[in-house]
Amino acid sequence: AHSGGDARLAELFGITDYIFVGNLNAAYNGRTLCRNNIDSIIDMSNVPGESGDINECIDASTEKKKRVLVHCRDGFSLAPTCIIQYLMVKQNMRLIAAYELLRAKYPVNIRECHQNVLVSLEKALRPGGNVDPECFKQAISRKVAWT
């Protein structure tokens, strides 16, 4: 049986005014969704690879000033990766800046396969830009103490 202490597992975090990130528990916790006025939910946990449609989904909500929760099972890698790439593509943010924005508000732990996707995207968005994948990976694999 679950105790009341499990409520913290249903946390979600605002990254911008309208974009929130969280895990599966947050997405299925009505009280958490209501408290944060979440209007739409994008479930990344069953999406194969990276999906371009995610940006249109986020835009559809944010343009109407509706709050959207992007979540995956654990909430630490795929969902943050989707939000980072959205910020890079739609808000013209640099990879490190978008990553730092998320990390400042949320305990991200981006897996190497997702890091590779983000580094490739940065190279595609900024050809000729000096993107050293190893530098980036070192920057985002620094372990952040959350205790």
C-alpha positions in Angstrom: 0.0 0.0 0.0 1.2 3.5 -0.8 1.5 6.0 2.0 0.8 9.7 1.8 4.6 10.2 1.6 4.5 9.2 -2.1 2.9 12.5 -3.0 6.3 14.0 -3.7 6.7 11.6 -6.6 3.9 13.4 -8.4 5.8 16.7 -8.6 6.0 18.7 -11.8 8.1 21.8 -12.4 7.4 25.0 -14.5 10.1 25.6 -17.0 8.5 28.6 -18.7 5.1 30.2 -17.9 3.3 27.6 -20.0 5.7 24.6 -20.2 6.0 22.1 -17.4 8.0 18.9 -17.0 7.3 15.9 -14.8 7.0 12.1 -14.6 4.2 9.6 -15.0 3.0 10.1 -11.5 2.5 13.8 -12.0 0.6 13.2 -15.2 -1.9 10.9 -13.5 -2.3 12.9 -10.3 -5.4 15.0 -10.7 -4.7 17.1 -7.6 -1.2 18.0 -8.9 -2.6 18.9 -12.4 -5.4 21.1 -11.0 -3.1 22.9 -8.5 -0.8 23.8 -11.4 -3.7 24.6 -13.9 -2.4 22.1 -16.5 -4.5 22.2 -19.6 -2.8 19.6 -21.7 -0.5 16.7 -21.3 2.0 15.4 -23.8 3.1 11.8 -22.9 6.6 11.1 -24.3 6.9 7.7 -22.6 5.8 5.7 -25.7 7.1 7.9 -28.5 9.8 6.1 -30.5 12.9 8.2 -30.9 12.5 11.9 -31.3 9.3 13.3 -32.7 9.0 16.6 -34.7 5.3 16.7 -33.8 6.1 17.5 -30.2 6.9 21.1 -31.1 3.5 21.6 -32.8 1.8 20.1 -29.8 3.6 22.4 -27.4 3.0 25.5 -29.6 -0.7 24.7 -29.9 -1.0 25.0 -26.1 1.3 27.9 -25.5 -0.1 30.0 -28.2 -3.5 29.8 -26.5 -1.7 30.5 -23.2 -2.6 27.1 -22.0 -0.3 25.2 -19.7 1.2 22.0 -21.0 2.9 19.2 -19.1 5.5 17.2 -21.0 6.2 14.0 -19.2 7.9 10.6 -19.7 8.0 7.6 -17.3 10.8 8.8 -15.0 10.7 12.5 -16.0 14.5 12.9 -16.0 15.7 12.4 -19.6 13.3 12.1 -22.5 10.8 14.8 -21.4 13.5 17.3 -20.5 15.2 16.5 -23.9 12.0 17.3 -25.7 11.6 20.6 -23.9 15.3 21.5 -24.5 14.9 20.8 -28.3 11.7 22.8 -28.3 13.5 25.8 -26.7 16.3 25.4 -29.3 14.1 25.2 -32.3 11.2 27.5 -31.4 12.8 30.0 -29.1 16.2 30.1 -30.8 18.0 29.2 -27.5 21.5 27.7 -27.5 21.8 24.1 -26.3 23.7 24.9 -23.1 21.4 27.9 -22.3 18.2 25.7 -22.7 19.8 22.9 -20.7 20.8 25.3 -17.9 17.3 26.8 -17.8 15.9 23.3 -17.2 18.5 22.3 -14.8 18.0 25.4 -12.7 14.4 24.3 -12.0 14.4 20.6 -12.3 16.7 17.6 -11.5 17.5 16.5 -15.1 19.6 13.4 -15.8 19.8 13.2 -19.6 20.9 9.8 -21.0 23.7 9.7 -23.5 21.4 8.8 -26.5 19.4 11.9 -25.8 22.5 14.0 -25.4 23.6 12.9 -28.8 20.3 14.0 -30.3 20.7 17.4 -28.8 24.3 17.8 -29.9 23.2 16.8 -33.5 20.4 19.3 -33.3 22.7 22.2 -32.2 25.0 21.4 -35.1 22.1 21.4 -37.6 20.6 24.6 -36.2 24.0 26.4 -36.1 26.2 25.1 -38.9 29.7 26.5 -38.5 28.9 27.1 -34.9 31.6 25.7 -32.7 29.8 22.8 -31.0 32.1 20.4 -29.3 30.0 17.4 -28.3 32.4 16.3 -25.6 32.3 19.8 -24.0 28.6 19.7 -24.0 28.4 16.2 -22.6 30.8 17.1 -19.8 28.6 20.2 -19.0 25.4 18.2 -18.8 26.8 15.1 -17.1 28.1 17.1 -14.2 26.2 15.5 -11.4 24.1 18.0 -9.6 23.6 17.5 -5.9 19.9 17.7 -5.1 20.2 16.6 -1.5 
